[in-house]
Amino acid sequence: MQCDLNAYRVTIGRFNQNKKFEKMRIKKQNKSGKSVGKPITIPLFIMVFYNSLIRQTDVENIITTATPLTLHTRAVKLICMLLLFCDLLCMCGDIHPNPGPITTQCENLTVYLLNAQSLKANSKNKSKINEFRHMINILEPDIIAISETWLIDGIPNSEFADEKVYSVYRKDRTEDIRGGGALLMIKKTLWSRDRKEWLSVDPHNNEITAAELRPTTNRSIGVISAYRSQTNPCPEFLSNLDTIISNAIQNNVVEFLVLGDLNYSTIKWDPAIDTHLPKHSKELINYLQQHNLQQLNKHPSRKGEENILDLIITNITDAPSEVTCGRYSYTSDHYLFDVEFKMNISRSIQIPRKVLNFKRARFDRLRHDIVRDTNDILLQNHMPNELWGKLKDTIISATHRHIPSVNIKNKLNPAWIDAEVVRTSHLKQCAFNKSKRTKKPEDVNKYRKLRNDIKTLVARKYKEYIHNLTENLGSNPKRFWTLLKDRCKTKSSPDIITHNNTDITDPTAKSSAFNTYFQSVFSNRTHQHQTFCMPTKILF
């Protein structure tokens, strides 16, 4: 049987709480003139009158004249009062069944932006892919957008990112022109999905990638990484960006974060200065104003220049921090920019990161397998790209066979929390649940004893850890730096360092100062290096 929503809310509302009004005797006259008493529930009466949209002032007249029902004046007043309550309930809107504070944790969403000027380039002393992976491991950004990746289809995501930690969304340049490309990496602890259906159908020079981010279950943010070439700018760039935002709005996404090197060098992002601009720059500013978007970055992109090329455009209002540049020195002609948004974030369980444990590596067997397998591959006639793929797979598989891996501990677990502490904590939790269920004095006393034991155990473990750390500081300084990193509130180096009574703020000067200091305290001890024999017969 179907029932109106408002009527149903009345039936389950406050009227069922008062049982003395639940039933009422209403006299109904039959054809013989005799009155027959019949119980009719008040909520049913209210449903009839409310669904008929009858005014409260006409209730008494309708009941006494237009219907065969005869009620006492007291009963009519009671019905009118209940109808008034019904109207108030329907006007107040939906009420949350469990009102209270939001339990989602408020965190900082860290966002980074970098023009890498090629991720695959190599120099004499370093590989930019390895440098990029090292930077990601140190900074651990939630979101990072890369412009000018210079990547091609033959380079997998595993080359520059840990696919167990990050979701990678990329748009490589499809033409035979070197450079370009846009990349977006989002941590897998955050819900994100690739949104290629938002992109423009015209792929020409459309170096834009988009993803949907959900910090919480009821909030969606469109994250866009883009690159607009300076030498050959795409005339449809702004139209392509508008297509993405329009498609996202149609899918109920109204918050956006646009990151990238857009090369609008004529805009200084100051209303007092940006008066005489070219047409394409005015179109961008007008578009941002129409969609209530603002540009956060006020720092120049390159050292010694004033052009602001790397843009952070958003309409997120969750207290964005000041945009900083140069937090990490990466080999590029652009600075690294970062900003934080303080918002409610629901994170999933973080997957532990695995690293190779070289202390337990079997280098003799590793060397033997690499020499044997690479010699067999090099004797075959392959194209250079195919040959490189086979060599890489052979070396990686041999590395995993002879070098064991170890899981990196979660940051939330201090170093002195070992298996004994975890086991005792589980026993304490079981005793707590049992004491709540049974409420017996012996169970409560057992829980209190285990609670005191876990506090004493943690304090003892912490003292032992500090004692061992100071005893082995010379032989194993890594443990000291691990504790220092755990205790510090910031993961980055300080903004100002002092060396030789001189304050240093420039990132390059900081690196030189650290290099000078480490060189001055470097030990001259010699180490016996292992030799590596390459195969003598190499055929191409």
Secondary structure, DSSP 8 states (H G I E B T S, - for coil): ----HHHHHHHTTGGGT-GGGTEEEEEEE-TTS-EEEEEEEHHHHHHHHHHTT--GGGHHHIIIIISSEE--HHHHHHHHHHHHHHHHHHHS----SS-----SEEEEEEEEEEE-S-SS-B-SS-BHHHHHHHHHHHH--SEEEEE-----TTS-GGGTS-TTTEEEEEE---SSSSS--EEEEEETTSEEEE-GGGS-S--TT--EEEEEEEEETTEEEEEEEEE--SSS--TTHHHHHHHHHHHHHHTT--EEEEEEE---TT--S-TTTTTS--HHHHHHHHHHHHTT-EE---S-SSTT-----EEEEE---S-B---EE-SS--SSSS-EEEEEEEEEE--------EEE-GGG--HHHHHHHHHHHHHHHHTS---HHHHHHHHHHHHHHHHHHHS-EEE---TTS-TT--HHHHHHHHHHHHHHHHHHHH--HHHHHHHHHHHHHHHHHHHHHHHHHHHHHHHTTTT-THHHHHHHHHH-S--S--S-EEETTEEE--HHHHHHHHHHHHHHT--------------S----
